[in-house]
């Protein structure tokens, strides 16, 4: 079985030809905006804050765990203040 030649003269490989027949495409979701970036930066900030207060290994581990939970606690307090 021969593979077709594109109009530019490039020969399709078997994988590329099969993917073209199946029409599999990768979609990128661009509707989230900068939400992920803001959440990541807030997590890094919380991690740095809590690690600066730690003095031993287990306190650093606890600081890491606190930084993971911190955004949920802030959201809870904000919603509580807004009475939602």
C-alpha positions in Angstrom: 0.0 0.0 0.0 1.5 3.3 -1.0 1.0 6.5 1.0 -0.3 9.6 -0.8 2.0 12.5 -1.5 0.9 15.9 -0.2 0.6 18.8 -2.6 3.9 20.1 -1.2 5.6 16.9 -2.3 6.0 15.5 1.3 5.3 11.8 1.6 3.0 11.0 4.5 4.3 8.5 7.0 2.1 5.6 8.0 1.2 7.1 11.3 0.4 10.5 9.9 -1.7 8.9 7.1 -3.6 6.8 9.6 -4.2 9.8 11.9 -5.5 11.7 8.9 -8.0 9.0 8.0 -9.3 8.7 11.6 -9.4 12.5 11.8 -8.1 12.5 15.4 -7.4 16.0 16.6 -6.0 17.5 19.8 -8.2 20.2 21.2 -6.9 22.9 23.5 -9.3 24.4 26.0 -8.7 28.1 26.1 -11.8 29.1 28.2 -10.1 28.9 31.6 -8.0 32.1 31.1 -5.5 32.8 33.8 -7.3 30.9 36.6 -4.7 28.2 36.8 -1.8 30.6 36.9 -3.4 32.6 39.7 -4.1 29.5 41.7 -0.6 28.2 41.2 1.0 31.4 42.2 -1.2 31.6 45.3 -0.2 28.1 46.2 3.5 28.9 45.8 3.1 32.0 47.9 1.4 30.0 50.7 4.1 27.4 50.4 6.9 30.0 50.8 5.1 31.7 53.7 4.6 28.4 55.6 8.1 27.1 54.9 9.7 30.3 56.2 8.0 29.6 59.5 9.2 26.0 59.6 12.4 25.0 61.5 12.5 21.2 61.1 11.8 18.5 58.6 8.3 17.6 59.8 7.4 21.2 60.1 8.3 21.6 56.4 6.1 18.6 55.6 3.3 20.2 57.6 3.9 23.5 55.8 3.5 21.7 52.4 0.2 20.2 53.6 -1.0 23.6 54.9 -0.2 25.2 51.6 -2.4 22.6 49.8 -5.4 23.3 52.1 -4.9 27.1 52.4 -6.9 28.1 49.3 -9.9 26.1 50.5 -9.8 27.8 54.0 -9.6 31.2 52.4 -12.6 30.5 50.1 -14.6 29.2 53.1 -13.9 32.4 55.1 -14.7 34.7 52.2 -18.0 32.9 51.6 -18.8 33.0 55.3 -18.2 36.7 55.4 -20.4 37.2 52.3 -23.1 35.0 54.0 -23.4 32.7 51.0 
